[in-house]
């Protein structure tokens, strides 16, 4: 057992699972729901995080977005708590992706108008998203952000030469856990050009590598 524990610790160190956390953290008790327990510390305020992941546009018009919070100049997320103390978080990940399933906790949007064929990349109004959970890899442990949802989404192909696909959600919420104080937004850009995306579409399904920011 000692050998296994040592190996596990080495793997964790090699992955850089160390988080710098500033002010704006209060200790909480109980559970945040789901399988994330114990709750740990509850972070308040607002943070903007660097995100890398994928957006999956299915042929039936459904959309799933998942990804990781990754460092940018030392921290994956930066922000302020309610008393203006600095918050810094190094990494995190979506343990539950953002989806437009019927169990979403946000008000469902009208039927998506996004174009969903290989004749063109996604373009138009996007469905509301919900059910997202971000687990923060931190020391001390603190609560995941649960019930993340977004509304007001659009997919906009850039008109510039070698342009990219822009995905934006202008309003959102955090249903529970850390950072449920304010409004959430999401802004992502495809890592491939429109021409590259076009060539990789299969049966109307786009799996698009994206990067950008998420604000909670």
Secondary structure as the mmCIF struct_conf table of DSSP 4:
data_model
#
loop_
_struct_conf.conf_type_id
_struct_conf.id
_struct_conf.beg_label_comp_id
_struct_conf.beg_label_asym_id
_struct_conf.beg_label_seq_id
_struct_conf.end_label_comp_id
_struct_conf.end_label_asym_id
_struct_conf.end_label_seq_id
HELX_RH_AL_P HELX_RH_AL_P1 UNK A 2 UNK A 14
TURN_TY1_P TURN_TY1_P1 UNK A 15 UNK A 16
BEND BEND1 UNK A 23 UNK A 23
STRN STRN1 UNK A 25 UNK A 27
BEND BEND2 UNK A 30 UNK A 30
BEND BEND3 UNK A 33 UNK A 33
TURN_TY1_P TURN_TY1_P2 UNK A 34 UNK A 35
BEND BEND4 UNK A 38 UNK A 38
STRN STRN2 UNK A 41 UNK A 43
BEND BEND5 UNK A 45 UNK A 45
STRN STRN3 UNK A 46 UNK A 57
TURN_TY1_P TURN_TY1_P3 UNK A 59 UNK A 60
BEND BEND6 UNK A 61 UNK A 61
STRN STRN4 UNK A 63 UNK A 69
STRN STRN5 UNK A 72 UNK A 72
TURN_TY1_P TURN_TY1_P4 UNK A 73 UNK A 74
STRN STRN6 UNK A 75 UNK A 75
BEND BEND7 UNK A 76 UNK A 76
STRN STRN7 UNK A 77 UNK A 80
TURN_TY1_P TURN_TY1_P5 UNK A 82 UNK A 83
STRN STRN8 UNK A 86 UNK A 89
STRN STRN9 UNK A 91 UNK A 96
STRN STRN10 UNK A 98 UNK A 99
TURN_TY1_P TURN_TY1_P6 UNK A 102 UNK A 103
BEND BEND8 UNK A 105 UNK A 106
HELX_LH_PP_P HELX_LH_PP_P1 UNK A 107 UNK A 109
BEND BEND9 UNK A 110 UNK A 110
HELX_LH_PP_P HELX_LH_PP_P2 UNK A 111 UNK A 112
BEND BEND10 UNK A 117 UNK A 117
TURN_TY1_P TURN_TY1_P7 UNK A 118 UNK A 119
BEND BEND11 UNK A 120 UNK A 120
STRN STRN11 UNK A 124 UNK A 126
HELX_LH_PP_P HELX_LH_PP_P3 UNK A 127 UNK A 128
STRN STRN12 UNK A 129 UNK A 137
BEND BEND12 UNK A 139 UNK A 140
STRN STRN13 UNK A 142 UNK A 142
HELX_LH_PP_P HELX_LH_PP_P4 UNK A 143 UNK A 144
STRN STRN14 UNK A 145 UNK A 157
BEND BEND13 UNK A 160 UNK A 160
TURN_TY1_P TURN_TY1_P8 UNK A 161 UNK A 162
STRN STRN15 UNK A 164 UNK A 173
STRN STRN16 UNK A 176 UNK A 177
TURN_TY1_P TURN_TY1_P9 UNK A 178 UNK A 179
BEND BEND14 UNK A 181 UNK A 182
STRN STRN17 UNK A 185 UNK A 193
HELX_RH_AL_P HELX_RH_AL_P2 UNK A 194 UNK A 200
STRN STRN18 UNK A 202 UNK A 202
TURN_TY1_P TURN_TY1_P10 UNK A 203 UNK A 204
STRN STRN19 UNK A 205 UNK A 205
STRN STRN20 UNK A 206 UNK A 215
#
